[in-house]
Amino acid sequence: MSLSATLSRFRERLDSSATSVENVALYVGTGAFIVVGLIAVFYVGFNDMPIAGPGSLGQFVAYASAAAAVVAFVFGRQFSLKDDFIPGIRGAKRHWALRLLDLAAVAFAHAIICLLLWVVVADALERAFQGAVVYSLPSIVLAGVAAALSAYFVFLSSVNLNPLMLSAVLAVFLVVGAFASMLTAQDPFWWKENLSALGITNDLSAFAFNITLIVGGAIVTTIARYATADLERVDRAELRGIRLVRIALVVIGICLACVGIFPVSEFFLIHNTVATGMTVVFAALVIALPWILPSVPRPFVILGWAFMVTIAVLGVFFAVGYYNLTAVELVAAVLIFSWIIVFIRTSSAMASDNPRTDAARPAPVESAIS
């Protein structure tokens, strides 16, 4: 039997059996435990390891878990029958560069989640056990266990990836990245300036903040395509509305990435322009949504208006000096990305309630913004 036939049978078995998926995930975790454990033997040696900081166990665990996450994600995608994250656009003739960008962004997001999560855990433990060290043998075992856990969960996420899972990845990624940046900030009073102050230093805090925005923006552009792909209708007006929503979400994602690419300390005008532009595009999308996409449920439309009014009220509070800029930016960011996540879930529900046959479907989506 050829290798391709063997792989095909293995994929079909995984797709039809949840137990098989769990078993393979355990094998993946075990492999990560063995490989990282062996590397840790040479890295740790017979030395006691600090919990966090440069050259620490926490740093090694973070890097090793990130690498294990990338391998596990790529491996999982090879054995998933969900070729394009959702069945609705399976077989669509999409440019290979777009597909590679989508997979790279989501794989990198999983890796950064693991990296920053273990950094935060190590930092918290360092503060709880000040001055403590970890002996060599426990260090090796803990490194292997952390990598195994990371590979196990990332593999399951990769195999079961769909728009709802992608929204969960986005939420976890943004939360972990934000908390990692805040907890590792050298200036404890950064919040007295603005949220962007986290990204202007040369430490881990700035890296965590900027990379979270850049990769988060890439994920939002990916979501913009997949969340709207199965909503397309035969009606031309509805198709136009879906494409406008897709374009608006892509613009929001690009603006978010640019906020991280252009730190406010070096690119003041560009940084503030893209940050403001993201909010403006969001407001325009919320206002226009009932007209460009009439099939959207009314409760979701009301939710968008409530979010937009809240952001406007916070802006007034900042103008009169009641709130500082950090509070306004933080709440606005939470509301905007909460809306995007809820939109993904709403669009998935709409697609499930209105299934279409292949004959009734329009031509496959060939580009990100068509």
VOBA-1610 file (N, C-alpha, C; in pm, whole numbers, padded with zeros to 5 digits, always signed):
BEGIN
Met+00084-00119+00000Met+00000+00000+00000Met+00089+00125+00000Ser+00054+00223-00085Ser+00135+00344-00097Ser+00123+00430+00028Leu+00221+00521+00043Leu+00220+00611+00158Leu+00098+00702+00157Ser+00061+00752+00037Ser-00053+00842+00028Ser-00183+00770+00066Ala-00196+00644+00026Ala-00315+00567+00061Ala-00321+00542+00212Thr-00204+00513+00270Thr-00199+00492+00415Thr-00240+00617+00491Leu-00185+00732+00446Leu-00219+00859+00510Leu-00367+00890+00495Ser-00423+00858+00376Ser-00565+00885+00352Ser-00652+00802+00446Arg-00618+00674+00465Arg-00695+00589+00555Arg-00682+00637+00700Phe-00561+00683+00734Phe-00539+00733+00870Phe-00621+00859+00894Arg-00630+00948+00795Arg-00711+01068+00808Arg-00858+01035+00825Glu-00906+00941+00746Glu-01047+00901+00756Glu-01077+00842+00894Arg-00982+00768+00949Arg-01001+00710+01081Arg-01007+00820+01187Leu-00920+00918+01175Leu-00922+01029+01270Leu-01053+01108+01260Asp-01102+01126+01137Asp-01222+01205+01116Asp-01346+01135+01170Ser-01341+01003+01179Ser-01459+00927+01221Ser-01454+00882+01366Ser-01341+00900+01433Ser-01326+00850+01569Ser-01261+00953+01658Ala-01336+01002+01758Ala-01280+01096+01853Ala-01174+01031+01940Thr-01191+00901+01968Thr-01091+00829+02049Thr-00958+00823+01976Ser-00961+00802+01845Ser-00837+00798+01767Ser-00765+00932+01772Val-00842+01040+01765Val-00781+01173+01773Val-00712+01193+01908Glu-00781+01152+02015Glu-00722+01165+02149Glu-00596+01081+02162Asn-00599+00960+02105Asn-00482+00873+02113Asn-00362+00935+02041Val-00387+00988+01922Val-00277+01051+01848Val-00227+01174+01923Ala-00318+01250+01982Ala-00276+01367+02061Ala-00187+01326+02177Leu-00219+01212+02239Leu-00134+01162+02347Leu+00003+01121+02295Tyr+00006+01059+02177Tyr+00135+01024+02117Tyr+00218+01149+02086Val+00150+01251+02036Val+00220+01377+02006Val+00277+01438+02134Gly+00196+01439+02241Gly+00243+01491+02369Gly+00359+01411+02424Thr+00350+01278+02410Thr+00459+01193+02458Thr+00588+01218+02381Gly+00574+01234+02248Gly+00692+01266+02168Gly+00756+01396+02209Ala+00673+01498+02236Ala+00726+01627+02281Ala+00796+01613+02416Phe+00738+01533+02505Phe+00799+01509+02637Phe+00938+01448+02622Ile+00950+01349+02535Ile+01079+01280+02519Ile+01183+01371+02455Val+01144+01437+02346Val+01240+01521+02273Val+01286+01639+02358Val+01191+01711+02416Val+01228+01828+02498Val+01301+01784+02624Gly+01261+01669+02681Gly+01330+01618+02798Gly+01477+01588+02769Leu+01505+01528+02652Leu+01643+01498+02614Leu+01723+01626+02592Ile+01660+01725+02528Ile+01728+01853+02507Ile+01756+01920+02641Ala+01660+01908+02733Ala+01676+01969+02865Ala+01791+01906+02943Val+01817+01777+02918Val+01929+01712+02987Val+02060+01786+02957Phe+02079+01822+02828Phe+02202+01893+02790Phe+02197+02041+02830Tyr+02076+02100+02829Tyr+02064+02241+02863Tyr+02081+02263+03014Val+02018+02179+03092Val+02020+02195+03237Val+02145+02134+03299Gly+02181+02013+03253Gly+02296+01945+03311Gly+02271+01912+03457Phe+02368+01945+03542Phe+02354+01923+03686Phe+02335+02055+03761Asn+02289+02157+03689Asn+02277+02290+03748Asn+02137+02313+03805Asp+02132+02388+03913Asp+02003+02437+03963Asp+01960+02555+03877Met+01830+02562+03850Met+01780+02663+03757Met+01695+02767+03828Pro+01716+02897+03796Pro+01621+02997+03845Pro+01485+02977+03779Ile+01380+03022+03845Ile+01245+02998+03793Ile+01215+03084+03671Ala+01250+03212+03675Ala+01218+03303+03566Ala+01339+03392+03538Gly+01332+03460+03423Gly+01440+03550+03386Gly+01532+03489+03283Pro+01635+03562+03239Pro+01730+03512+03139Pro+01801+03386+03188Gly+01811+03286+03102Gly+01879+03163+03138Gly+01806+03078+03239Ser+01678+03101+03258Ser+01600+03031+03360Ser+01526+02911+03302Leu+01469+02833+03391Leu+01384+02721+03349Leu+01261+02773+03276Gly+01202+02881+03326Gly+01084+02937+03262Gly+01110+02979+03119Gln+01227+03039+03095Gln+01261+03081+02960Gln+01278+02960+02868Phe+01347+02856+02914Phe+01364+02736+02833Phe+01231+02669+02803Val+01146+02658+02905Val+01015+02597+02887Val+00932+02675+02785Ala+00938+02807+02791Ala+00860+02890+02699Ala+00904+02867+02555Tyr+01034+02870+02530Tyr+01085+02850+02394Tyr+01058+02708+02344Ala+01083+02609+02431Ala+01062+02471+02390Ala+00915+02442+02362Ser+00826+02498+02444Ser+00682+02477+02424Ser+00633+02544+02296Ala+00689+02661+02266Ala+00652+02730+02142Ala+00693+02647+02020Ala+00813+02591+02024Ala+00859+02508+01913Ala+00774+02382+01901Ala+00743+02320+02015Ala+00658+02200+02013Ala+00518+02233+01960Ala+00469+02353+01991Ala+00337+02393+01944Ala+00333+02405+01792Val+00437+02463+01734Val+00441+02477+01587Val+00442+02340+01520Val+00527+02250+01570Val+00534+02115+01513Val+00401+02043+01527Ala+00341+02053+01645Ala+00213+01986+01669Ala+00103+02042+01580Phe+00103+02173+01560Phe-00001+02235+01476Phe+00013+02190+01331Val+00133+02197+01278Val+00156+02155+01139Val+00122+02008+01121Phe+00162+01925+01217Phe+00132+01783+01212Phe-00019+01760+01215Gly-00088+01833+01300Gly-00233+01819+01308Gly-00303+01858+01181Arg-00256+01965+01116Arg-00320+02007+00991Arg-00302+01904+00881Gln-00192+01830+00884Gln-00169+01728+00783Gln-00268+01613+00794Phe-00320+01591+00914Phe-00410+01479+00935Phe-00554+01522+00956Ser-00583+01647+00923Ser-00720+01695+00935Ser-00787+01693+00800Leu-00913+01652+00798Leu-00991+01653+00674Leu-01053+01788+00648Lys-01043+01880+00744Lys-01097+02015+00725Lys-00991+02096+00653Asp-00986+02085+00520Asp-00878+02142+00441Asp-00867+02292+00456Asp-00980+02360+00473Asp-00976+02506+00479Asp-01047+02560+00602Phe-01035+02486+00711Phe-01090+02526+00841Phe-01241+02505+00848Ile-01312+02524+00742Ile-01457+02503+00745Ile-01500+02432+00618Pro-01598+02342+00625Pro-01643+02270+00506Pro-01699+02361+00399Gly-01747+02478+00434Gly-01815+02564+00339Gly-01730+02609+00222Ile-01595+02611+00240Ile-01510+02653+00129Ile-01408+02545+00098Arg-01439+02423+00138Arg-01348+02314+00104Arg-01340+02300-00047Gly-01220+02288-00097Gly-01200+02275-00241Gly-01196+02405-00315Ala-01211+02519-00249Ala-01204+02647-00316Ala-01065+02670-00371Lys-01056+02733-00487Lys-00928+02758-00552Lys-00867+02887-00496Arg-00803+02874-00384Arg-00743+02989-00320Arg-00595+02991-00350His-00538+03108-00362His-00396+03121-00392His-00314+03057-00281Trp-00206+02986-00318Trp-00128+02915-00219Trp-00067+03010-00115Ala-00037+03134-00157Ala+00022+03229-00063Ala-00078+03267+00046Leu-00206+03281+00010Leu-00308+03312+00110Leu-00324+03197+00209Arg-00326+03077+00157Arg-00339+02959+00244Arg-00220+02949+00338Leu-00100+02973+00285Leu+00021+02967+00366Leu+00019+03076+00473Leu-00028+03196+00435Leu-00037+03306+00532Leu-00134+03272+00644Asp-00249+03216+00610Asp-00347+03180+00711Asp-00291+03076+00809Leu-00232+02970+00753Leu-00179+02864+00838Leu-00062+02914+00923Ala+00025+02997+00864Ala+00138+03050+00939Ala+00092+03139+01053Ala-00009+03223+01027Ala-00059+03313+01131Ala-00119+03235+01248Val-00200+03134+01218Val-00265+03058+01325Val-00163+02971+01398Ala-00068+02911+01325Ala+00036+02832+01390Ala+00121+02919+01481Phe+00158+03037+01432Phe+00239+03129+01511Phe+00161+03175+01634Ala+00031+03196+01618Ala-00051+03237+01733Ala-00050+03130+01842His-00062+03004+01804His-00055+02896+01902His+00081+02895+01971Ala+00188+02915+01893Ala+00322+02915+01951Ala+00340+03029+02050Ile+00292+03148+02012Ile+00307+03264+02100Ile+00221+03249+02226Ile+00102+03187+02210Ile+00019+03160+02329Ile+00096+03075+02428Cys+00157+02967+02379Cys+00234+02879+02467Cys+00353+02952+02527Leu+00425+03028+02444Leu+00543+03099+02493Leu+00507+03198+02603Leu+00410+03284+02575Leu+00374+03388+02671Leu+00306+03330+02795Leu+00227+03224+02775Leu+00159+03163+02889Leu+00261+03108+02989Trp+00363+03037+02939Trp+00463+02982+03030Trp+00551+03092+03089Val+00572+03202+03015Val+00645+03316+03071Val+00568+03376+03188Val+00437+03392+03171Val+00354+03447+03278Val+00352+03353+03398Val+00339+03222+03374Val+00338+03126+03484Val+00471+03130+03559Ala+00582+03133+03485Ala+00713+03139+03549Ala+00731+03268+03628Asp+00684+03379+03572Asp+00696+03506+03642Asp+00614+03506+03771Ala+00496+03449+03766Ala+00411+03442+03885Ala+00474+03353+03992Leu+00531+03239+03950Leu+00597+03150+04045Leu+00722+03214+04104Glu+00794+03289+04022Glu+00913+03359+04072Glu+00876+03458+04181Arg+00764+03526+04164Arg+00720+03621+04266Arg+00668+03550+04390Ala+00609+03432+04371Ala+00556+03357+04485Ala+00669+03292+04566Phe+00776+03246+04498Phe+00888+03179+04564Phe+01016+03257+04540Gln+01023+03375+04596Gln+01137+03463+04573Gln+01265+03401+04628Gly+01368+03397+04541Gly+01498+03343+04578Gly+01509+03193+04563Ala+01400+03123+04528Ala+01404+02978+04515Ala+01462+02937+04380Val+01519+02817+04373Val+01569+02759+04249Val+01506+02621+04231Val+01519+02567+04111Val+01466+02434+04080Val+01584+02340+04055Tyr+01587+02227+04121Tyr+01697+02131+04104Tyr+01697+02074+03962Ser+01807+02016+03924Ser+01827+01975+03785Ser+01725+01871+03738Leu+01706+01763+03814Leu+01614+01658+03769Leu+01470+01707+03759Pro+01417+01777+03860Pro+01282+01833+03843Pro+01274+01931+03726Ser+01381+02005+03700Ser+01380+02099+03587Ser+01361+02025+03455Ile+01431+01913+03440Ile+01421+01834+03317Ile+01279+01779+03301Val+01225+01724+03409Val+01091+01666+03404Val+00986+01774+03376Leu+00997+01887+03445Leu+00899+01995+03426Leu+00903+02050+03284Ala+01022+02061+03227Ala+01034+02108+03089Ala+00963+02013+02993Gly+00984+01882+03013Gly+00918+01784+02927Gly+00767+01785+02943Val+00719+01799+03067Val+00574+01801+03092Val+00510+01924+03029Ala+00575+02040+03042Ala+00519+02163+02984Ala+00509+02152+02832Ala+00614+02099+02768Ala+00612+02081+02623Ala+00506+01980+02582Ala+00490+01874+02660Ala+00390+01773+02629Ala+00249+01831+02636Leu+00220+01907+02740Leu+00089+01971+02751Leu+00063+02065+02636Ser+00163+02144+02600Ser+00147+02240+02490Ser+00119+02168+02359Ala+00200+02064+02329Ala+00183+01990+02203Ala+00048+01919+02199Tyr+00005+01863+02312Tyr-00122+01790+02319Tyr-00240+01881+02284Phe-00249+01995+02351Phe-00363+02084+02328Phe-00357+02152+02191Val-00237+02185+02145Val-00226+02249+02014Val-00264+02151+01903Phe-00225+02025+01916Phe-00264+01924+01817Phe-00415+01912+01809Leu-00482+01904+01924Leu-00628+01895+01924Leu-00691+02019+01862Ser-00636+02136+01891Ser-00687+02259+01832Ser-00669+02257+01681Ser-00555+02207+01635Ser-00526+02205+01491Ser-00619+02111+01416Val-00640+01991+01471Val-00724+01892+01404Val-00870+01938+01397Asn-00915+02005+01503Asn-01055+02046+01511Asn-01078+02192+01471Leu-00983+02251+01400Leu-00991+02393+01371Leu-01111+02427+01283Asn-01187+02527+01325Asn-01301+02580+01251Asn-01319+02724+01296Pro-01413+02798+01238Pro-01428+02938+01279Pro-01451+02959+01428Leu-01530+02872+01492Leu-01553+02887+01636Leu-01425+02864+01715Met-01348+02762+01676Met-01221+02737+01742Met-01125+02852+01716Leu-01131+02907+01595Leu-01044+03020+01561Leu-01077+03142+01646Ser-01205+03163+01675Ser-01242+03275+01761Ser-01190+03254+01902Ala-01192+03129+01950Ala-01137+03101+02083Ala-00987+03124+02086Val-00919+03084+01979Val-00775+03107+01970Val-00745+03256+01974Leu-00823+03335+01901Leu-00802+03480+01901Leu-00822+03538+02040Ala-00928+03495+02109Ala-00956+03548+02243Ala-00844+03513+02341Val-00804+03386+02341Val-00697+03343+02433Val-00567+03414+02399Phe-00538+03426+02270Phe-00415+03490+02227Phe-00407+03635+02273Leu-00514+03710+02255Leu-00515+03851+02295Leu-00504+03865+02447Val-00576+03781+02520Val-00572+03789+02666Val-00433+03754+02720Val-00377+03643+02672Val-00245+03601+02719Val-00139+03704+02682Gly-00146+03755+02558Gly-00048+03855+02516Gly-00056+03982+02597Ala-00177+04029+02624Ala-00194+04152+02700Ala-00144+04136+02844Phe-00181+04026+02908Phe-00138+04005+03046Phe+00012+03982+03055Ala+00069+03913+02957Ala+00214+03893+02958Ala+00287+04026+02946Ser+00237+04114+02861Ser+00299+04245+02845Ser+00285+04329+02971Met+00167+04328+03032Met+00145+04408+03153Met+00227+04358+03272Leu+00233+04226+03288Leu+00301+04170+03404Leu+00453+04181+03395Thr+00507+04189+03273Thr+00652+04197+03256Thr+00700+04339+03230Ala+00611+04438+03236Ala+00651+04577+03211Ala+00746+04625+03321Gln+00856+04687+03279Gln+00953+04737+03376Gln+00900+04858+03452Asp+00820+04939+03386Asp+00761+05056+03450Asp+00625+05020+03509Pro+00613+05013+03642Pro+00485+04973+03701Pro+00374+05076+03682Phe+00411+05196+03639Phe+00311+05301+03621Phe+00288+05334+03473Trp+00309+05234+03387Trp+00288+05254+03244Trp+00144+05297+03214Trp+00051+05251+03297Trp-00091+05274+03271Trp-00129+05422+03285Lys-00040+05502+03345Lys-00071+05644+03359Lys-00056+05719+03226Glu+00007+05657+03127Glu+00025+05721+02996Glu-00083+05673+02900Asn-00061+05561+02836Asn-00161+05501+02747Asn-00124+05356+02723Leu-00213+05283+02660Leu-00191+05140+02637Leu-00070+05116+02548Ser-00046+05206+02454Ser+00066+05190+02361Ser+00201+05205+02428Ala+00204+05256+02551Ala+00331+05270+02624Ala+00394+05134+02649Leu+00315+05027+02647Leu+00369+04893+02665Leu+00459+04851+02549Gly+00443+04913+02434Gly+00517+04868+02316Gly+00635+04954+02278Ile+00681+05043+02365Ile+00787+05135+02326Ile+00921+05107+02394Thr+00927+05003+02479Thr+01052+04969+02545Thr+01124+04860+02465Asn+01241+04819+02514Asn+01319+04716+02446Asn+01325+04588+02530Asp+01218+04556+02599Asp+01216+04438+02685Asp+01110+04340+02640Leu+01090+04236+02720Leu+00991+04133+02686Leu+00851+04191+02678Ser+00822+04290+02762Ser+00690+04351+02763Ser+00655+04410+02626Ala+00749+04485+02568Ala+00725+04545+02437Ala+00712+04438+02329Phe+00796+04334+02337Phe+00787+04225+02240Phe+00649+04159+02248Ala+00606+04127+02371Ala+00477+04061+02388Ala+00363+04149+02336Phe+00369+04278+02365Phe+00263+04369+02323Phe+00257+04381+02170Asn+00371+04409+02109Asn+00373+04432+01964Asn+00345+04305+01885Ile+00401+04193+01928Ile+00378+04069+01854Ile+00232+04024+01868Thr+00171+04054+01983Thr+00029+04021+02001Thr-00056+04100+01902Leu-00025+04227+01885Leu-00103+04309+01791Leu-00080+04265+01647Ile+00044+04236+01612Ile+00075+04199+01473Ile+00009+04066+01436Val+00032+03963+01518Val-00027+03833+01489Val-00179+03836+01506Gly-00227+03913+01605Gly-00371+03927+01621Gly-00435+03988+01498Gly-00368+04086+01439Gly-00419+04146+01315Gly-00425+04045+01202Ala-00321+03960+01192Ala-00321+03856+01088Ala-00435+03757+01109Ile-00463+03724+01235Ile-00573+03631+01264Ile-00707+03694+01228Val-00723+03823+01257Val-00849+03891+01224Val-00872+03889+01072Thr-00766+03911+00993Thr-00783+03905+00847Thr-00820+03764+00803Thr-00764+03663+00869Thr-00802+03525+00839Thr-00948+03501+00873Ile-00988+03548+00992Ile-01127+03535+01035Ile-01221+03606+00937Ala-01178+03720+00886Ala-01262+03797+00794Ala-01301+03713+00673Arg-01211+03629+00627Arg-01241+03546+00510Arg-01326+03426+00547Tyr-01286+03355+00652Tyr-01354+03230+00685Tyr-01490+03252+00749Ala-01503+03360+00827Ala-01631+03384+00894Ala-01740+03427+00797Thr-01701+03482+00682Thr-01800+03530+00586Thr-01817+03436+00466Ala-01727+03338+00453Ala-01728+03255+00332Ala-01858+03176+00316Asp-01910+03122+00426Asp-02029+03037+00415Asp-02159+03114+00431Leu-02148+03248+00437Leu-02269+03330+00446Leu-02314+03379+00309Glu-02237+03352+00208Glu-02268+03406+00076Glu-02400+03349+00025Arg-02479+03436-00030Arg-02610+03398-00081Arg-02614+03420-00232Val-02713+03363-00293Val-02729+03381-00437Val-02770+03524-00469Asp-02845+03586-00378Asp-02889+03724-00398Asp-02769+03817-00408Arg-02762+03898-00516Arg-02645+03983-00541Arg-02628+04090-00434Ala-02737+04147-00386Ala-02727+04251-00283Ala-02665+04194-00155Glu-02705+04072-00121Glu-02650+04008-00001Glu-02501+03977-00020Leu-02463+03933-00138Leu-02322+03906-00166Leu-02238+04032-00153Arg-02292+04143-00201Arg-02220+04269-00191Arg-02201+04307-00045Gly-02304+04287+00036Gly-02294+04320+00177Gly-02192+04235+00250Ile-02189+04106+00217Ile-02093+04016+00281Ile-01951+04057+00244Arg-01931+04095+00120Arg-01797+04138+00079Arg-01756+04268+00147Leu-01852+04357+00169Leu-01821+04481+00241Leu-01783+04450+00386Val-01855+04357+00448Val-01820+04317+00585Val-01680+04257+00587Arg-01651+04172+00487Arg-01518+04110+00479Arg-01409+04215+00466Ile-01433+04313+00380Ile-01333+04419+00360Ile-01313+04498+00490Ala-01422+04530+00559Ala-01411+04607+00683Ala-01332+04531+00788Leu-01357+04401+00801Leu-01284+04321+00899Leu-01136+04310+00862Val-01108+04296+00733Val-00968+04291+00689Val-00897+04422+00721Val-00965+04534+00699Val-00907+04665+00731Val-00880+04676+00881Ile-00973+04629+00964Ile-00952+04631+01109Ile-00829+04548+01145Gly-00816+04431+01083Gly-00700+04347+01110Gly-00570+04412+01068Ile-00570+04476+00952Ile-00449+04545+00905Ile-00413+04660+00998Cys-00513+04735+01041Cys-00488+04847+01134Cys-00432+04796+01266Leu-00486+04685+01316Leu-00436+04629+01441Leu-00290+04589+01427Ala-00257+04523+01317Ala-00118+04483+01295Ala-00027+04604+01285Cys-00072+04708+01219Cys+00009+04828+01203Cys+00034+04900+01336Val-00061+04889+01429Val-00040+04947+01561Val+00083+04885+01627Gly+00102+04754+01607Gly+00219+04686+01662Gly+00344+04708+01580Ile+00329+04722+01448Ile+00445+04742+01360Ile+00506+04880+01380Phe+00422+04979+01405Phe+00468+05118+01417Phe+00449+05167+01561Pro+00548+05148+01648Pro+00537+05195+01788Pro+00514+05345+01794Val+00439+05388+01894Val+00401+05528+01904Val+00522+05618+01929Ser+00627+05565+01992Ser+00744+05646+02022Ser+00825+05682+01898Glu+00815+05601+01791Glu+00892+05623+01668Glu+00805+05668+01552Phe+00680+05627+01552Phe+00590+05659+01439Phe+00460+05714+01495Phe+00468+05828+01558Phe+00353+05884+01629Phe+00232+05902+01538Leu+00252+05966+01423Leu+00140+05996+01334Leu+00079+05869+01276Ile+00163+05779+01226Ile+00112+05655+01167Ile+00041+05571+01273His+00103+05560+01390His+00045+05479+01498His-00095+05530+01536Asn-00106+05658+01559Asn-00237+05713+01599Asn-00338+05708+01486Thr-00291+05721+01362Thr-00383+05715+01247Thr-00446+05578+01234Val-00363+05472+01241Val-00418+05336+01224Val-00501+05296+01346Ala-00461+05342+01465Ala-00539+05309+01585Ala-00677+05375+01578Thr-00680+05502+01537Thr-00808+05571+01521Thr-00889+05513+01406Gly-00820+05478+01298Gly-00887+05420+01182Gly-00957+05290+01215Met-00897+05209+01302Met-00960+05083+01342Met-01094+05109+01410Thr-01098+05208+01497Thr-01223+05242+01567Thr-01326+05299+01470Val-01281+05383+01377Val-01373+05443+01280Val-01435+05336+01191Val-01353+05243+01142Val-01404+05136+01057Val-01504+05049+01134Phe-01472+05020+01260Phe-01564+04942+01343Phe-01699+05014+01357Ala-01694+05144+01385Ala-01818+05220+01401Ala-01898+05222+01271Ala-01829+05241+01159Ala-01898+05242+01029Ala-01961+05107+01000Leu-01892+04999+01034Leu-01946+04865+01010Leu-02069+04839+01095Val-02063+04879+01222Val-02178+04859+01312Val-02300+04937+01262Ile-02277+05060+01219Ile-02388+05145+01172Ile-02449+05089+01044Ala-02363+05044+00953Ala-02411+05002+00821Ala-02461+04858+00818Leu-02429+04780+00919Leu-02458+04636+00914Leu-02605+04602+00885Pro-02703+04668+00948Pro-02843+04631+00919Pro-02882+04653+00773Trp-02815+04744+00703Trp-02850+04773+00564Trp-02770+04688+00465Ile-02644+04663+00495Ile-02562+04586+00399Ile-02578+04436+00420Leu-02624+04395+00540Leu-02643+04253+00568Leu-02772+04236+00649Pro-02887+04247+00581Pro-03016+04244+00651Pro-03046+04115+00726Ser-02979+04005+00687Ser-03008+03876+00751Ser-02946+03862+00890Val-02862+03957+00930Val-02800+03949+01063Val-02907+03963+01170Pro-02907+03877+01274Pro-03010+03884+01379Pro-03012+04020+01448Arg-03129+04065+01483Arg-03147+04195+01546Arg-03072+04207+01680Pro-03070+04103+01766Pro-02996+04117+01891Pro-02847+04149+01870Phe-02789+04093+01764Phe-02648+04121+01737Phe-02630+04266+01693Val-02724+04317+01615Val-02718+04458+01573Val-02727+04549+01696Ile-02819+04518+01787Ile-02833+04598+01910Ile-02706+04592+01993Leu-02644+04474+02000Leu-02519+04460+02074Leu-02411+04551+02017Gly-02402+04556+01884Gly-02302+04643+01822Gly-02325+04789+01855Trp-02450+04832+01851Trp-02482+04971+01887Trp-02448+04999+02033Ala-02478+04903+02121Ala-02446+04921+02263Ala-02296+04936+02284Phe-02218+04855+02215Phe-02072+04865+02224Phe-02024+05001+02174Met-02079+05045+02061Met-02035+05171+02003Met-02069+05289+02093Val-02190+05288+02151Val-02230+05395+02242Val-02141+05396+02366Thr-02106+05278+02416Thr-02018+05269+02532Thr-01882+05332+02502Ile-01827+05302+02386Ile-01698+05360+02348Ile-01709+05511+02338Ala-01819+05561+02281Ala-01839+05706+02269Ala-01848+05772+02407Val-01919+05708+02499Val-01931+05763+02635Val-01795+05766+02704Leu-01716+05662+02686Leu-01582+05659+02744Leu-01495+05770+02685Gly-01513+05798+02554Gly-01440+05908+02494Gly-01475+06042+02558Val-01602+06060+02590Val-01645+06183+02659Val-01584+06189+02799Phe-01582+06076+02869Phe-01522+06072+03003Phe-01374+06110+02997Phe-01306+06065+02892Phe-01164+06101+02877Phe-01149+06250+02849Ala-01238+06304+02766Ala-01230+06445+02729Ala-01248+06537+02850Val-01331+06495+02945Val-01355+06578+03063Val-01260+06544+03177Gly-01169+06448+03153Gly-01069+06415+03254Gly-01111+06314+03358Tyr-01226+06249+03338Tyr-01274+06151+03437Tyr-01200+06017+03422Tyr-01174+05975+03296Tyr-01097+05854+03268Tyr-00965+05893+03204Asn-00861+05810+03226Asn-00738+05833+03151Asn-00743+05755+03020Leu-00647+05781+02933Leu-00650+05724+02798Leu-00637+05572+02801Thr-00559+05519+02895Thr-00540+05374+02902Thr-00672+05302+02923Ala-00755+05353+03014Ala-00883+05290+03042Ala-00973+05291+02919Val-00975+05403+02848Val-01058+05413+02727Val-01010+05315+02621Glu-00879+05311+02597Glu-00823+05222+02495Glu-00847+05076+02530Leu-00829+05042+02657Leu-00844+04902+02698Leu-00989+04855+02682Val-01083+04936+02729Val-01224+04897+02718Val-01268+04893+02572Ala-01224+04991+02492Ala-01259+04993+02350Ala-01206+04869+02279Ala-01082+04831+02309Ala-01023+04712+02246Ala-01101+04587+02285Val-01137+04575+02412Val-01213+04459+02457Val-01348+04452+02386Leu-01416+04565+02373Leu-01547+04566+02308Leu-01538+04533+02159Ile-01440+04591+02091Ile-01426+04568+01947Ile-01399+04421+01918Phe-01306+04361+01992Phe-01271+04223+01963Phe-01374+04125+02018Ser-01447+04166+02120Ser-01561+04085+02164Ser-01667+04082+02055Trp-01689+04197+01992Trp-01787+04203+01883Trp-01746+04113+01768Ile-01617+04114+01733Ile-01568+04030+01623Ile-01588+03882+01658Ile-01556+03844+01781Ile-01572+03704+01823Ile-01718+03663+01820Val-01806+03749+01868Val-01950+03719+01865Val-02000+03712+01720Phe-01945+03796+01633Phe-01983+03791+01491Phe-01949+03656+01431Ile-01832+03601+01466Ile-01794+03469+01415Ile-01896+03365+01459Arg-01933+03368+01585Arg-02029+03271+01635Arg-02167+03291+01572Thr-02205+03418+01552Thr-02334+03446+01489Thr-02337+03400+01344Ser-02229+03427+01270Ser-02225+03386+01129Ser-02225+03235+01117Ser-02158+03166+01208Ser-02159+03019+01205Ser-02299+02966+01232Ala-02370+03029+01326Ala-02507+02987+01356Ala-02599+03013+01237Met-02580+03128+01171Met-02662+03160+01054Met-02637+03059+00942Ala-02511+03021+00922Ala-02479+02924+00817Ala-02539+02788+00849Ser-02540+02751+00978Ser-02598+02622+01017Ser-02750+02621+01000Asp-02813+02734+01023Asp-02958+02742+01011Asp-03005+02754+00866Asn-02912+02791+00777Asn-02948+02808+00635Asn-02852+02730+00547Pro-02852+02597+00558Pro-02762+02516+00476Pro-02796+02529+00329Arg-02691+02520+00249Arg-02712+02531+00105Arg-02654+02408+00037Thr-02712+02371-00073Thr-02656+02263-00153Thr-02547+02319-00241Asp-02458+02231-00287Asp-02348+02276-00372Asp-02398+02341-00499Ala-02514+02295-00547Ala-02566+02352-00671Ala-02610+02495-00653Ala-02652+02528-00532Ala-02702+02663-00508Ala-02593+02759-00469Arg-02472+02707-00451Arg-02365+02793-00405Arg-02305+02873-00520Pro-02258+02993-00491Pro-02190+03070-00592Pro-02050+03017-00616Ala-01979+03079-00706Ala-01843+03035-00737Ala-01756+03046-00612Pro-01654+02956-00598Pro-01568+02958-00479Pro-01495+03090-00464Val-01465+03124-00340Val-01389+03245-00313Val-01246+03223-00355Glu-01191+03309-00440Glu-01058+03289-00492Glu-00958+03383-00429Ser-01001+03481-00357Ser-00906+03574-00298Ser-00959+03621-00165Ala-00875+03690-00093Ala-00914+03737+00038Ala-01027+03839+00030Ile-01012+03929-00065Ile-01114+04035-00081Ile-01157+04034-00227Ser-01267+03963-00256Ser-01308+03953-00395Ser-01440+04025-00417
//
